[in-house]
Amino acid sequence: MEQLPRTRYSQEFREQSVKFFKESGLTLVEAAKRLSLPKGTLKNWVYADRQGELTTVGKKQNSLTELELELSRIKRELAEVKMERDFIKKCAAYFAKESR
């Protein structure tokens, strides 16, 4: 079985992902799924953040290419849009129920 290359994430993406998890109220598994991350990766970042060591995560990795930086930005934006969409769906369902 061929091993996949390790994905590299920018420091900004790590910080935004941890922030998203903390503010979303989602479980770790659900937040990781919405961010298109392995749950273990997000779990490690959340743990490192709690220890005050999130900035040291990934320091030994090579720097990201322009394409990889763009991909991480788009993943973050997609996660935010999904969260907004889900909120709008909940609001619509609530008001539909109230109007009956």
C-alpha positions in Angstrom: 0.0 0.0 0.0 1.4 3.4 -1.0 1.8 5.9 1.8 0.3 9.3 1.1 2.6 12.4 1.6 2.1 14.3 4.8 0.0 17.4 4.3 1.5 20.6 5.5 -0.6 23.4 7.0 0.2 27.0 7.5 0.4 28.4 11.0 -2.6 30.6 10.2 -4.6 27.6 9.1 -3.8 25.8 12.3 -4.8 28.8 14.4 -8.0 29.4 12.4 -8.9 25.7 12.7 -8.5 25.7 16.5 -10.5 28.9 16.7 -13.3 27.4 14.5 -13.5 24.4 16.7 -13.6 26.4 19.9 -16.3 28.8 18.6 -18.4 26.4 16.6 -19.7 24.3 19.5 -19.2 21.2 17.3 -17.6 18.0 18.4 -14.0 17.5 17.5 -14.9 14.9 14.9 -17.6 17.1 13.2 -15.3 20.2 13.2 -12.4 18.1 11.7 -14.8 16.8 9.0 -16.0 20.4 8.1 -12.4 21.5 7.9 -11.4 18.5 5.8 -8.8 17.5 8.4 -8.0 14.2 10.0 -9.5 14.2 13.5 -6.2 13.4 15.0 -4.6 16.4 13.4 -7.2 18.8 14.9 -7.0 17.0 18.2 -3.2 17.6 18.3 -3.6 21.2 17.4 -6.2 21.8 20.1 -4.0 20.0 22.7 -1.0 22.1 21.6 -3.1 25.3 21.9 -4.2 24.4 25.4 -0.5 23.9 26.3 0.4 27.2 24.7 2.5 25.5 22.1 0.5 25.8 18.9 3.1 28.2 17.4 5.7 25.4 17.6 3.7 22.8 15.8 5.1 22.2 12.3 8.3 24.2 12.8 10.4 21.4 11.3 8.3 21.2 8.1 9.3 22.8 4.8 7.6 26.1 3.9 4.4 25.9 1.9 4.2 26.7 -1.8 1.9 29.4 -3.2 -0.6 26.7 -4.3 -0.6 25.0 -0.8 -1.2 28.4 0.9 -4.1 29.1 -1.5 -5.6 25.7 -0.8 -5.5 26.2 3.0 -7.1 29.6 2.6 -9.9 28.1 0.4 -10.5 25.3 2.9 -10.8 27.7 5.7 -13.2 29.9 3.7 -15.3 26.8 2.8 -15.5 25.8 6.4 -16.8 29.3 7.3 -19.3 29.2 4.5 -20.6 25.8 5.6 -21.0 27.1 9.2 -22.9 30.1 7.9 -25.1 27.9 5.7 -26.0 25.6 8.6 -26.9 28.6 10.8 -29.2 29.9 8.1 -30.8 26.5 7.7 -31.5 26.4 11.4 -32.9 29.9 11.4 -35.2 29.1 8.4 -36.4 25.9 10.1 -37.1 27.9 13.3 -39.1 30.6 11.6 -41.0 28.2 9.4 -42.1 26.4 12.6 -43.1 29.6 14.3 -45.2 30.7 11.3 -47.5 27.7 11.5 
